[in-house]
Amino acid sequence: MMPLWAVIFIAAAGILLGLKLLYAASIAGLLPVTRGALFVSTGLPRIKEFLDAVPMKPGHCPIDLGCGDGRVLRAAVRRYGVKALGFEINPMAYLAARILCAGRKGVRVRYGNFWNMDLSGGDVVFCYLFPDLMERLGGKLMAELHEGSRVVSCNFSLPGWKPICIRRPVSVRHGDPIYIYQIPDSLPSPDATSEPRPRPALSQRILSRSDHGRT
Ligand SMILES: C[S@@+](CC[C@H](N)C(=O)[O-])C[C@H]1O[C@@H](n2cnc3c(N)ncnc32)[C@H](O)[C@@H]1O
């Protein structure tokens, strides 16, 4: 007869292994969409740096594209009293976010692929994704966000965009760059010689959304 401690140990090891396998399977299944943007949370010093650099007002809506366990949303609501929205496609991360954000007023977490979501209500868009996605993401943000919206990208810059500032927390473990951008009131010209184009009104942008190559 096996001692009780051994039974508990084997059961705990089995549950841990099961969770790890589930995590690996969920990541592998989502790779075509997420590329390499795995469920890795932003460190708290980096979230603080982001919130220090990007002030918000209570009416603002920050959006986290791939919100993981929802920590960025919770921190933004706690600091600025905003109504924050997160999209998450990994079922385990989504479940963690729903549990950790349960009962938090002002935090909404939606399950799904942010490429299919309308981001036009975002006053601040936060992301910590993967280099392969950034060029396409830049196109979506430029097409959908309103003038003055701020975009914050941890670690990876948006190709062709000029940051208004780059912050680096003073920390060995958390010192990677945080790129901060602001949506201008005109779109960059398709070639360097012509004038910048004025941004179309939001209603026009919503009407022409079917052109934006959704997946
Ligand atoms: C590096 S984690 C960042 C998590 C969180 N934003 C944070 O900073 O703590 C990236 C997250 O984005 C999610 N993700 C990647 N592509 C996505 C997509 N197309 N739609 C929704 N979530 C996505 C991944 O599942 C992962 O949880």
The ligand as a MOL file (V3000), in Angstrom:
LIG
                    3D

  0  0  0     0  0            999 V3000
M  V30 BEGIN CTAB
M  V30 COUNTS 27 29 0 0 0
M  V30 BEGIN ATOM
M  V30 1 C 3.3070 38.5190 -24.4340 0
M  V30 2 S 1.6330 38.2440 -23.9270 0 CHG=1
M  V30 3 C 1.2040 39.8020 -23.1970 0
M  V30 4 C 0.0820 39.6930 -22.1910 0
M  V30 5 C -0.3640 41.0290 -21.5840 0
M  V30 6 N -0.6600 42.0240 -22.6010 0
M  V30 7 C 0.6910 41.5910 -20.6770 0
M  V30 8 O 1.3660 42.5260 -21.1090 0
M  V30 9 O 0.8710 41.0800 -19.5620 0 CHG=-1
M  V30 10 C 0.7860 38.3120 -25.5210 0
M  V30 11 C -0.6410 37.8140 -25.4420 0
M  V30 12 O -1.2990 38.1590 -26.6580 0
M  V30 13 C -2.2040 37.1180 -26.9880 0
M  V30 14 N -2.4920 37.2300 -28.4230 0
M  V30 15 C -1.6100 37.1440 -29.4420 0
M  V30 16 N -2.2430 37.3160 -30.6230 0
M  V30 17 C -3.5520 37.5230 -30.3220 0
M  V30 18 C -4.7090 37.7790 -31.1130 0
M  V30 19 N -4.6340 37.8330 -32.4480 0
M  V30 20 N -5.8890 37.9980 -30.4970 0
M  V30 21 C -5.9780 37.9480 -29.1280 0
M  V30 22 N -4.9130 37.6890 -28.3270 0
M  V30 23 C -3.7120 37.4970 -28.9070 0
M  V30 24 C -1.4480 35.8440 -26.5870 0
M  V30 25 O -2.3310 34.7690 -26.3880 0
M  V30 26 C -0.7490 36.3060 -25.2940 0
M  V30 27 O -1.5110 35.9980 -24.1620 0
M  V30 END ATOM
M  V30 BEGIN BOND
M  V30 1 1 1 2
M  V30 2 1 2 3
M  V30 3 1 2 10
M  V30 4 1 3 4
M  V30 5 1 4 5
M  V30 6 1 5 6
M  V30 7 1 5 7
M  V30 8 2 7 8
M  V30 9 1 7 9
M  V30 10 1 10 11
M  V30 11 1 11 12
M  V30 12 1 11 26
M  V30 13 1 12 13
M  V30 14 1 13 14
M  V30 15 1 13 24
M  V30 16 1 14 15
M  V30 17 1 14 23
M  V30 18 2 15 16
M  V30 19 1 16 17
M  V30 20 1 17 18
M  V30 21 2 17 23
M  V30 22 1 18 19
M  V30 23 2 18 20
M  V30 24 1 20 21
M  V30 25 2 21 22
M  V30 26 1 22 23
M  V30 27 1 24 25
M  V30 28 1 24 26
M  V30 29 1 26 27
M  V30 END BOND
M  V30 END CTAB
M  END
